[in-house]
Amino acid sequence: MVINIKNIKCLLFFLSLSIASSDNNFIDVITTNDMHGSLNDQKASFINPNYPPQIVGAAGLYKYIKDIESELVERSDDILVLDGGNFFQGHPVGIVDSGKTIIEWMNRVGYDALVPGQNDFLFGYQNLINLSKKANFPFLGANIVDENNEYIFEPYTILEIKGVKIGIIGIVSDAINESVLDKNINGIKIQSSLKTIKEWVPKLQSMNVDILAILTSSGVPWDREEVYDKFINQSGESQQDIDNKFLNAIELGYFSEGVDFIISGGISKGYNTPWYDNYSHTYIFQNYGNGTGFGHFKLKYHTTEKIFIGYDSATKNNISQTLFSDDFSFNQLQYSWIEQKFNNAINIVYQDTDWNSILPSDSDAIKNKNIDLTDDWDIPSIDNIDKLDIVTWNCEFFPTNDELTINALSEAVMDLYPDIIAFQEIKRKGWFSKLMSRLPDYNFIISQQSSFMDQAIIYKKDLFYLAGRKELFAEDDYFYAGRPPLQCDLVVKRTNLQLSLINLHMKCCDSGLFRRKEASKMLHSYIDNKMNNEEGLNFIVLGDWNDDLKDDEGEHCFDPFLNDNRFFFPTLDITYDISQASYPKEPYVSFLDHILVSKSLMDNNLYEVKTIPIDKYMGNFSIYEEYISDHMPVLLSFLPLKGKISEEIKFEIVSSSADSFNEKNKIKEEKLALEKPMYYNLNMYPVYHKLSNNAKSFRQSFLKNRSLGSETFLWRSRIYNTEID
């Protein structure tokens, strides 16, 4: 006889309402998600930034769980503790040892299972495998396999609590391919979450589990009602389209017939009540993240049938609890242990840069693709051979138009060809890998500790090497809206000039002004301390400040730097020129993207600053906004006081005859052999070095076509002259 599971669940749910509860028909479930490595106590600035209440941190959660266990007959066997992913990335405590401290804490608490989140792949999937071996509980992932289609984690676990068999399937967010750098997931495959539950729900049902759950990092979205309505109202999608679609946790819940509840992570937004899907009759739970709280509900089951019949909140009408010091005490031994870990992590993060070291960039292991760049627009080069050319560029919700954005932005970067670009508002890291695979002349670093959008800095690999990187205030990033400033320490190879670039993206809107002011004070204090204790530092702070230098006094965040004569804003020169507004969109036309420079680095009379009119190069602003961003890139070009970035070398031709190619028609090799940029008037593609593949390709095309008597030649979709000035 075929029994309809959905009908049984409904019947038992209503039956449970008429049955008096007993002491043995519930199981305590404790959940965390999106901890982002935060264990220490902290101020709840998100509640009241002026008078923030205190949060006791993980030492408080540890005591809360142990207190519950002490009242249970079977102690830890009678409580279920789960984590929905993104457990270590973010806070310095989680970053400095790649997650080992967080796993050690979870072992102390007694977690039962964890599902990795997208940010947990920060140091590659092999790091996660190593962490899983240190854990006293399983990492779950039914939709992650290696190249041989073998599971790298357990697809499920079955726990028996109070005689009830609970099956838990792990589902990693299938959007990881878009949100993680390619190099960190090379060697594994993330399979469709929908196909996975269709496979594994029947399998666990056949194992006679009493209660079936999913632990996922797919995330309950911020606006769950609106997202769900849009999802339900979609029509015309084929089954194949649905199978291959990235599903968030509530969409996953719709397809989860036979599943009693879902514990979700992947988004730091918490809800006081679970989402209930009227079609599948599945509950979906998610808490606030960043170590501020946890979830606790009582899983109710039928005493004799041992079937799930609903839940009760552990506190009145609330499944989510915040660890306020007024409400929670903490375990002193755990508090001291966490404090020691915190202090050690902070010392590591903020140690002085070793300028003699050479660090690997995030470009390592990225394979540059031999893809012909698009040539849809006539974008002139901004590269100056002997100067430092730096651009700040907010690329709204990168990639705003997926592959079209990659094509347009890679063409723009290679045409403009600046030395350094600071990007803001990177939404999907996986797509940034695609962009960088088309920019073979650049290395890059990208945020490792942001929780909302990333920043990145790209730089010419032939001109600079990377001496240091860090993310500032990741231990307390409220005033930076979850986007810690990204510091990139570069050394100019030719002159050993040291540059500390800080890429920031300030908070917009709502409480933005107050938070921007506080963030600016924090940053100035940090730089001031560094400059007072270390000689020869040169700072460039650039990015989306979300304030205009022409704003009224008290209505912007620039004062700490404007009042310090060691710094100046070159972008102040063009702030009042409305035609150069970096945000030219009505009705909020303004100049928001600024570059700050320490005066020790440059003569404040010898520089060029401008907003690059790339919208005009692409036809109009609407096209530019559709393909790339609503912010314009801003350029600063200057000659550092310590000397030229590189030297220009003009071609020398021994003979101008159009004979067959021979030694007489070659550029003198003693010139080309120098480790310096090649240069050939303004029509030439600028700044290529002898040893780069592009230089060799360019030289070959130039020499071959000149020997054949051609007046022009085609190289990388552009036409160049062979005549020499």
N, C-alpha and C positions, 0 to 999 in steps of 0.2 A: 504494500500500500504506500502510495506517495503522500508524504505529509508536507503541507505548505508551512515552511519555517516562519514566514512572515506572519501568518495567521496565528500560529502558536505564540509568537512573541507578543502580539497584540492582546491575545486572550489572557496570557499570564500577567501582562502588565496591569490590565484592569482587575484581574483576580487579586493581584497583590494589594490593591487599594482597600480591599475588604478584609485582608488578613492582618491580624495584629502582628507587629514586628517582634522578633525575638533577638536575643543577644548573639545568636550564631548564624544569622542570615545576611551578613554583610562582610565585605572585605575592604579594609582601608587601602586606598590607592593614592600614592603621592607622586606628583609629576613635576618635572622641570623641562624647560626648553630654552634655547638661545641664551645660555648663560654667558657665552662669549668670554670665558676665562675669568669672570669676576667672582671672587670668593670673599674679598675683604669687606669690612663695613664701609659705608658710603653715605653721602648726603643726598637726600631725595629732592634734588633741585627741580625735577620735573613736577613735583607737587607744589612747591613754593620756592622759587629761586632766591627770594630775599631772606626768608627764614626757613630753610629746608629742614624737615624732620630727619632724624637719623635712622639708617637701616643697619641692622646688626650683621647682615651677611650670612655666609655659609655656615659659620659657627652656630648661628641661631637655628638654621634649618637642621643641622646635625642634631642639636639637642631636642628639637621638636619631634624628630623621627624616633630618637632613642627613648623619649618619654612615652610615646605611643607604644613602642615595642615592650617597654617594661610593664605595661598593663595587660599585655596579651599573654594567653596561656602558652602559645608556641613561639612567642617572641618574634624574631625576624621572619619566620616561616608564615606568619599571619598578616604580612603587609606587603604590598606590591609597590616597588619604586622604579619608575621609568623615566628616561630622558629622550626628548624629541630632536636632539641634534644641535649643531653649532655650539658645541660645549666648550671649546678652548680658544678659538680665534677671537682676537679683539684686545682684551686686557693684557698688559705686559706679563702678568702671572701665567697666563695661558700660552703666551707666545715664546717666552725666552727658552723654554725647554720642550717646545713643540707639543704641549698637551700632557706631559707626564705628571705634572703636579695635579691637574684636574682629575686624571684617572686615579691617582693615589687618594685624593679626597673622596671620590665616588666609591672606591673600595672600602674606605673607612665607614661611609654611610651605609653601605650594603645595597647598592643598586642591583636590580634584577635584569635589566636590559637597556640597550641604547641603540638608536639608529643614527648613523652619521648624517650631518647636514652639509649643505654645499660648501660652507666655509671651513668645514673640517678637512677638506681636501687641500688646504692651503699649502702644505709642505709635501703634497703628493700622496697617492693612495697607499704607497708602501709604508709611509709614516703611520697611517691609520691601522694598517695590519700590525705593525710593531706595537702600537698602543693597545690593540685588542688582545695581544698576548700578555700584556701587563695587567689587564682587567680581570677581576674575579667574577665577571658576568659577560654574557655574550654581546657582541656587536651584531646587529641584524641587518640583512640586506638581501631580500629575495630577488631584487632586480639588478644586482651588480654581478657581472661575471668577468673573468679574464679572457684572454684571446683564445683559450681552449674551451670556453664556455663553462668553466668551473667557477663555482661560487667562491668569492674571496672572504665572505662572512657567512655565518649561519643564516639560512633564509627564514627560519622561525625558531621559536623556543616554546616548550610546554612546561608550565609550572603548576604544581598542585598545592593549593592553599585551602585549608579547612576542608579537605576532601574534594574540592572543586578543581577540575582540570581546566586551566586557562591557556589557550593557544594564542600566541602573539606572532604575527607576520610583520617583518620589517620591510618598509617601502621607502627607499631613498628618493628624494625629489628627482623626477626625470628631466627637470630643467637644468641639471648640473652641466650638461654639455654646453650650455650657453653662458653659464655663470661662473665657470672655473677655467683658469688658464689651461690651454691644451696640454702643456707639458706635465701638469699635475694629474691628468687622467689618461695619459697615453699608456695603453696596455690593458685598459678595462673598457667594458661596454655597459652603459646604463640602459636597461630595457624599459619598455613601456610599462608604466605602473598599472594601467588598466588591464593589459594582457597578463600581468603578474598576478593580480588579485583573482582574475578568472581562472588561473591555473592553481593557485595555492589555497584559496578558500575551500574548494571541494576536497583538496587533499587533506587539510586539517579536519574538515568535517568527517572524513572517512576514518580519522584517528580517534573518533569518539570524544573530542574535547567538549566540555560542557559550555564554556563561554569562549567566544572568539573575538579577538581584538587585532587591530592594526596599529603599529607604531611607525609613524611617518614623519619625514622632514619636508613634506610638500607645502605646509603652511596654510593656515586660515587667514584669508586676506583682511585688510583693514576695514574695508566696506563690504562685509560679507553678504548682507542682504542684497545690495545692488549687484554684486558680482554673481550671486546665485541666480537672481532673476534674469540677468542677461544670459547666463548659461542655459537656463531652462527654456528661454524664448528663442534660442538659436534653432534654426531649422535648415534642412537641406544638406546637412553634413552626411557624408557617406560613412559607413562603418569603419572603413580604413582610415578616414580622417580622424574619427573619434579615437580609434586605437592608438594613433600616433600623436595625439594631442597631449601637451603638458597639462596635467591636472593638478589643481590645488587641492587642499584637504577636503573642502566641502564638496567639490566636484567629484573627488574620489569617493566620498561618502555616498553620493547618489547611486553609484554603481556597486555599492558594497552590501548587497543583499546577503543575509546570513551572518554579517559581521555585527556584533553587538555594540562596540564602541571603538573610536579611533582616538589615539593620543597624538597630537600634532605639534611640531615645531617647524622652524624655518623662517618664521616671522615673529618679531618681538612683541607684537600686539596681543594682549590678553583679553579674555572675556570672562565676566562673572558667571555667565550661564553657558552651557554647551550649545552647540548648534545641533538641531534635531532634524533629520531628513525624513520628510513625510512619505517618501517613496520607499526607501530601504529600511526605515525605522532604526537608523544608526545614529548614535550620539557622537559628536566630534568635540573634543576638549583642547583648549590651548591657553597658555598663561602668558603674562608679561615676562620679559627676559631680562638679561643683563644683571642677574644675581639679586634682583630686587624682591623677588617673591617666588611662589610655588603654587601648585594646585593640590587640593586635597578633596576627594569625594569618597563616599561610601558606596561601593559597588554592591547592589542588592541582588540576591539570588534566592530562588525558591528552595526552601530547606530540604525538601525531599527530592524534587526533580533536578535540583542544582542547575537551573536555567536562569539566565539573566532576566531580571524583571524591573530594571531601572536603577536610579541612583538617588542618593541624598547628599545635600551639601554638608560638608563638615562644619561649616559655620552657616548662620542663617542666610539663605538665599544667595550664597556666594561660594563658588568652587575655587576661586583664586584668592590668595592671601598675600599681603605685602609684609615684609619682615621689619616692621617698624619697631624701634627700641622700646616704645611705650607698650607694645603688645607681646614682645618676645624677649626672652633672656637667651644667653648663649653659653656654650661650653667653653670654659676658660682655656683648657689645654688646646682645643682646636683653634680658638681665637689666636693664641700665641703662635701656634704653628703657621697659621695663615699670615699673620703679621710678619713673621720672619721671611716667608716666601715673597710677600709683597715688597718688603724692603730690598731684598736681594734682586728682584726683578727690576725695580726702579733704578737701582745702582747700575745694572747692566745696560738698560735702555739709554740712560742719560750720561754715560761715560763719554769722555772726549773722543773725537774722531782721530783715528790713527791715519794720518795723511800719507804715510808710507805704504799703507796696505792697498791691495787691489782686490775688490770684492766682485763676485759674479753678479751679473745683472739678471733680471727676469727674462732676458732674451735667450739665456742658455737653454738649449734643447729645442728652441723654436726653429723649424726648418723654413728658411726663406723659399718661397715658391717662385718658379720662373714664370710669372704671369705678366703678360703685357698690360701695363697700366692703361686705364682709359685715357683718352685725350679729347674729352668733350668740351673743354673750356680753355681759353687762352689766358693762363694765369702767369704773370711775370715773376721772375725770381726776385727775392728780397735779399739774397745772400751777398754779403760783403766779405771779400777775401780775407782782409786783415782785421776785421772787427768781430765782436761777439754779437750775434743776432739771436735774440730771445723773444719768444712769443708766448703769451698766455691765451688760452682758448677754452672756453666753456662749450663743450659739445653736448648740448641738451639731450638728456636721456640716451646717451650713446648706446647702441646705434639707433638713432631715431627712425631710420628707414632700412634697417637690416643690410642686405647686400648692396643696395644702392648707396648707403652711407659709406660702406667700406670702399667702394669704387671711387666715389667722389672725394672722400677725405684723403685716401692714399695718393690720388692724383694731385690734390691741392698741396699736400706736404712735400711731395717730390718736386713739384713745380716751384713752390716758394723756397724750399730748401734752406730753412733756418738752421742754426746750430743746435738750438734747444727749444723744445715746446713743452709747456706745462698744461696738461689737459685736466679739466674738471668735469664732473657729472657723468662718470662712466657707470652705466647701469649694469652691463653684462660683460664680465671679464673675458668670457670665452670668445666674444666677438673682437675684443681688443687683441687677442692672439692672432685673429685673422688679419686685422689691420697691420700688425707688426710683421707678419709674414710677407707683406708686400713692401716693406720699408727696409731693405737689406743694409742700408748705410747707417741705421740707427740701432742703438741699444735702448733699453727702457727699464724703469722700475715702476711698480704700481702698488697702490695701497694694500697692506696686509691686515690692517686693524680697523678699518671702517665698518660700520654696521648699516650705513645708508649712503649709497653712492661711493665711488672711488675716485681718487686722483691718480694721475700718472705723469711721469716726466720722461721724455725721450730725448736722446742726445746723440750726436754723431760719434760713432765708435772710433773713427780715425783721429778725432781731435781730443777726446777726453777719456779718462778712466775713472771708475767709480771707487771712491775711498770710503764712503760711509753712507748709511741710510738709517733713518729712524722716523717714527711717527710720534708727534708731540701730544701730550695730554690724553693719550688713549686710556689712561687710568681714571680720567675724569673729563669726558668729552661732551658733557651736556651743552656747554656754551658753544661748542662747535657742531652741534646737531648730529652727533655720531660720525663726524668726518674729521678725524684728527689730521692736522697739517702734516704733509709729507715732506720731510727734509731729505735732500739729495746732495751729498758732498762730492763734488767733481774736481779733478785736477786737470788743467790744460797740459797736454803732453809736451808741447813745445817749450812752454815757459815755466812750468810747475806752478802756475797761478792756481790758488785754492779758492773754490767757489762753494758757498753753502746756499743752495736754493731751497726755499720753503714755499710749497704749493698749497694754497688754502682755498676753501670754499665755505664762506661764512653763511650763517643762518639767514634765511629769508622770511619775511612776513610775520604775522602774529606777534609773538614776543621777540621778534628778530632783533630789533635795535638794542634792547637791553643785553641780549646774549652776545651780539656782535661787539658791544663795548667791553663786556667782561672778557670775551675771547681776545680782543686786541690788547687789553692790559696783561693778560697771561702771556701772550706772545712777546710783547715788549719786555716784560720782566725776564723771560727766558733768554732772549737775545742780549739784553743788557748784561745779564750775569755771565754769559759766554764771552762777550767782548771785554768785560772787566777782568776776566781770569785767564784769557788766552789771547796772545798777541797775533796780529796778522789775519784775523778773520774777516771775510768779505761776505756779506749777506745780500741776497736778492729775494725779496718776498713778493710773490706774484700770484694772481688768481682772481676769483670772483669774490670781491669784498662785500658785494651787495649793498654798498653805499656809494654815494656820489661825492666827490671832493668839493663840489660847489653847494652841497647841502648846507642849511643854516647851522650856525654854531649850536652844538649840543644834539644835533640831529644826525650825527655820523659817528663812526668808530675810530677815526684816524688820529685823534688828539695825542695819544701817547707817542706816536712817531713824529707828528707835526711839531711837537714841543721838544724834540730831541734833535739837536743840530748835527748829529752824526749821520742822519738819514735825510733823504728827500725823495719825492715822488716825481719822476720825469713825466708821468702821465698827467700831472697837473697842467702842463703846457697846453694840452688839447682838450681838457675837460669842458671848457666853455665853448668849444667849436661843435655845434650841434650836428654838423655833417659827419663828425667823427664819433658820435655816440656809440659806445660798445654794445648797448642794448637799444636798437633803433625802432623798437616795436611800440606803436601807439596803444594806449595813451600814456605809457610809462617810459617814454624816450629818456634815456639817462646814460651816464658813464659809470659802469659798475666794476669794470675789470681793470685793475690797477697793478702797477709795478713799482715797488719800493726798493731803493738801492742804498747801501751804505756808502758814504762819500769817500771812504778810503779806497773804493774800487775804481772810481771813474771821476774825470773832470766834469763837473756839472754844467759845463758850457759846450762840451764836445760829445754830442750824442744826437740821435734821431729817434723820435717817438711818433708813432702814428697808428691809427686803426686801419687795418688792411681791408680795403673795400672789396672783399671777395664776393659779396652779393652782386656787385656790378660786373665782375669778371664772369660770373655764372649766369648773368642775364638780368636777374632782379632778386629782391629779397625773398619773395615767395618761393622761388626755386631753391635758393640757399637754405631757407628754413626747412623746406620739405626734405632736403637731402642731408643737411649737416646740423644746423643749430639755429637758435634765435639770438645768440650772442655772436658778436664779431670778434675775430682774433685781433690782439693788440701787440704791436712790435716795439721793442727797444733795441736799438743798434748803437754800440759804442766801442771805442778803443780803450781797453783797460789800461790803467796807469802803468801796469807792469809790462806792457808791450803787446805787440800784435798776436792775434790768435794763430795766424799763419802768414806766409809770405807768398806774393804772387810771382809766378814765373811765366814769362811769355814764351810762346813757341819760337824757335829759331830754325829757319829753313836754309839748308846749304845751297840747294838749287831749286829753282821754280819751274824747271822743265817738266814736261808731261811725259817723260820716258816711262818705260816699264819700271815697276817698283824695284829700287835697288838702294844701296847704302847712301847714295848722294841725296836721295829724297827723304831720308829719315830725319826725324827730329833728333838732335844730338842726344845720345844716350846719357852723357854725363849730366845733362839737365833733368831728364826723366828719371834717372836713378835716385835722385834726391827724395827723401821722405817728406815731401812738401806738396802742397796742392798744385795741380795743373791749372792753367788759366789761358783762355783764348778769347779775347774781346767780349762784348756784351751779348753776342749771339750764341756763345758757347754754353753748354751745360756746365755750371761752375763747380769748383772745389772737388776734384777727384784726385785721389792719391795713387801713386804708382802701383802699390800692391793690391789695391782693391779690384775685384772682378769687374766693376763698372769702368774703372780706369782703363783696364786692358781692353775691354770691349770697345770703349770709345776710341782709344788709340788705333786699334785695328781698323775700325771703320774710317777714321780720318785718313790714315796713311794709305789705305787701299784706294779710296776714292780720289785722293789727291794724285796718286801715281797714275790713275787712269784719266786724269785731266778733268774730272768732274768739278763743277763749280760749287755744287752742294751735295750733301749726302744725308741719308735718313738714318737716324739712330733713336731707338726707343720712341717711335711714332712722332719724332720731331725732325724738322729740316734744319741743317746747319751749313754755314758757309765754309769753304775750304781755303778762302783767301786769308792772308795774314796781313794785319795792319803794319 
